[in-house]
Amino acid sequence: MSETSATIRTRKFMTNRLLARKQMVVDVVHPGRATVPKTEIREKIAQMYKTTPDTVFAFGFRTQFGGGKTTGFALVYDTLDFAKKFEPKYRLARHGLYERKRAGRKQRKERKNRLKKVRGTKKAKVGHAKKK
């Protein structure tokens, strides 16, 4: 790693029982060091709150001008099931907990152009790819 370690402090701590999580603002002090990776922040927050890093979601980090201090937000869920239930899909995807299934780019474009050729309720029938 580097010669100086980062200090992580939490403030504006709140326990949110309805969403089964703890939420807080995270201040990271890292003088003489580049911005600390979110994985490292997650591990240290998990240690602080006696949980595993997979239930910690850290996001929205902004480094102050001149460096040395970064502020962001963190959510610590009670269980991974609650995290999967309440977290937005894009944040789950960052952790590798959600995979969005999409057709290929060319298939999407071809489907869009087929739909342009028909009107009304017929779009539902044309939308599915035709068998050759």
N, C-alpha and C positions, 0 to 999 in steps of 0.2 A: 504494500500500500504506500502511504506517504509518511513522512516523518512527523507530521502533526495530525492529531485526530480531531474529529468533529465533535462538538458538544451539542446535544439535542435537548431542547427544553420544550415543554408543552404548556400552553396557556389557554384560557377560555374553554376549559374542559367541561363537557356536559355529558351526562348519561341519558341516552335516548331509549327509553324502555319500549316505545311503540315500534321502533325499527330495530330493536335488539342490538344496539351498538353504543360505543363510546365515541364521541367526536370532539376534536380539539384542533387548535391552531398550533403548528409546529414551527419553532424557531431553530435553525441550524446555524451555529457559529463555527466557521471554518477558515480562520485567518491563514494566509499563505498557502491556500489550497484551492483547487478548482471546485466547482459545484459538486456536492456529494451525491453519488448515485442513489436513486430511490430505493434500490434493493438494500443498500446499507442502512438507510433511514428506516425502512420497514423492519429490518432485523433488530435494530436498537429499540424501536417503539414496542415491538413484540416482547423483547426482554423486559422493558419497563412495566408493561401491563400483564406480564406472565401469561403469554399466549403464543401461538405459532405465527410466523410471518405471513402465511397464506390467508389469514383472516384480517390482515392489516392492509388498508388501501390508502396510499399516500398520493396526493395530487395537488396541482395548482401552485407549484413552487416557483417563486420569483426571487432572483438574486438582487440585492440592493446595489446601487451604483457604487463602484469601487471594490465590490466583492467582499468576501469575509463574512457575510450574513445572508442567509436565505430563509424565506418564510413561506409556508405552505399550509396544507390542511390534511388531516388524517382521520380515518374512520377505522375503529377496531370493532369488528363484529363478534358476537358471542360464539357463533359457530359458522362453519363454512356454508351450511345450508341457508342460514339467514342472509349471508352475503350474496349467495346466488339468487335469492328471492328478491332482495331490495336494490342491489347495485345495478346501474345501467349496463347494458350489454357491452358497450365499448370499453368500459373499465374492466369488466370481466375478461374481455378479449386481451387486454394488456397483460393480464396475469396468466393467460392460457387456459382459462376456465370456460370459455365460450368460443365456438367456431361458427362463423356465419357461412351458411351454404348458399353459394351463388353460382349461376350458370356462367359460362365463359363470356368474355366481352363480345366476341363475334356473335354468339347465340343471342345475347341480349339485344344487340343492334338489329339482327335479322328479325327478331320477334317484334320489336318496335316498328319496323318498317312494314311487316305484315299487318299489324294492327291499324296502321294508317290507311290501309286500303279498304277497310270495312267500317261500318257505322253501327252504333247501338249495341244490342245484346249479342250480335254475331261476333263481337270481339272476344267473348269468352270462349267460343268454339275455335276461333282462329289462333288464339293465344298459345295453345299447346303445339309443340313441334309436330309436323306431319311425318308419318312413317314413309320410308322410301321403298 
